[in-house]
């Protein structure tokens, strides 16, 4: 069985999260005005937002760290295609405990688990303390973190991922409080809207759904069908309209 026989992975997503082009442009403009010299992307995936910041800030350099080799390869290819290969390094490995030094801009987009092995929701506090140590004085942190938009019902929790808990996330106010306690001021607070979530969830599944339609009798079809059906049900019956994604632009105090 060759790679061409397998379902493609995430090719229809630009960002690995519920983030629109319009919001990304606003974020890049805002972060770029601080003129960061060094950008660090924790749990970078293919590092799309980091590459856009580097493109917007001539001379800035970046480092992306992620465990997924396929995503790292995609990031390197994208950097080369945009003429940024000489200004960015993609590192395949764990971010926790890595000697990455300080950076003027630290991106941590849905990757707080990479900086803390504490159980949710305590991992958010651990990650924010780590981010406070990493970011340079006067720098910026962009944290994308999940939060409960409202308390989930028992039926919704049962439809989510295994062992989902009502205390697994903070609400938005609680998450911001944790950031302040870790030594930050929140200079910008925004959250993904319904269109961004639907675009992300649909794009997340689209490759596999199209592959299944074209390969209904493939040896991997049944397990792929079960996987995507579970995920779709988890979203539509579980966390849709319940789980939010906050984008917090944070400045260290002192």
Rosetta blueprint (number, residue, H / E / L):
1 X L
2 X L
3 X H
4 X H
5 X H
6 X L
7 X L
8 X L
9 X L
10 X L
11 X L
12 X L
13 X L
14 X L
15 X L
16 X L
17 X L
18 X L
19 X L
20 X L
21 X H
22 X H
23 X H
24 X H
25 X H
26 X H
27 X H
28 X H
29 X H
30 X H
31 X H
32 X H
33 X L
34 X L
35 X L
36 X L
37 X L
38 X E
39 X E
40 X E
41 X E
42 X E
43 X L
44 X L
45 X L
46 X L
47 X L
48 X H
49 X H
50 X H
51 X H
52 X H
53 X H
54 X H
55 X H
56 X H
57 X L
58 X L
59 X L
60 X L
61 X E
62 X E
63 X E
64 X E
65 X E
66 X E
67 X L
68 X L
69 X H
70 X H
71 X H
72 X H
73 X H
74 X H
75 X H
76 X H
77 X H
78 X H
79 X H
80 X H
81 X H
82 X L
83 X L
84 X L
85 X H
86 X H
87 X H
88 X E
89 X E
90 X E
91 X E
92 X E
93 X L
94 X L
95 X L
96 X L
97 X L
98 X L
99 X L
100 X L
101 X L
102 X L
103 X E
104 X E
105 X E
106 X E
107 X E
108 X E
109 X E
110 X L
111 X L
112 X H
113 X H
114 X H
115 X L
116 X L
117 X L
118 X L
119 X L
120 X L
121 X L
122 X H
123 X H
124 X H
125 X H
126 X H
127 X H
128 X H
129 X H
130 X H
131 X H
132 X H
133 X H
134 X H
135 X E
136 X E
137 X E
138 X E
139 X E
140 X E
141 X E
142 X E
143 X E
144 X E
145 X E
146 X E
147 X E
148 X E
149 X L
150 X L
151 X L
152 X L
153 X L
154 X H
155 X H
156 X H
157 X H
158 X H
159 X H
160 X L
161 X L
162 X L
163 X L
164 X L
165 X L
166 X L
167 X L
168 X L
169 X L
170 X L
171 X E
172 X H
173 X H
174 X H
175 X H
176 X H
177 X H
178 X H
179 X H
180 X H
181 X H
182 X L
183 X L
184 X E
185 X E
186 X E
187 X E
188 X E
189 X E
190 X E
191 X E
192 X L
193 X L
194 X H
195 X H
196 X H
197 X H
198 X H
199 X H
200 X H
201 X H
202 X H
203 X H
204 X H
205 X H
206 X H
207 X H
208 X H
209 X H
210 X H
211 X H
212 X H
213 X H
214 X H
215 X L
216 X L
217 X L
218 X L
219 X L
220 X L
221 X H
222 X H
223 X H
224 X H
225 X H
226 X H
227 X H
228 X H
229 X H
230 X H
231 X H
232 X H
233 X H
234 X H
235 X H
236 X H
237 X H
238 X H
239 X H
240 X L
241 X L
242 X L
243 X E
244 X E
245 X E
246 X E
247 X E
248 X E
249 X E
250 X E
251 X E
252 X E
253 X L
254 X L
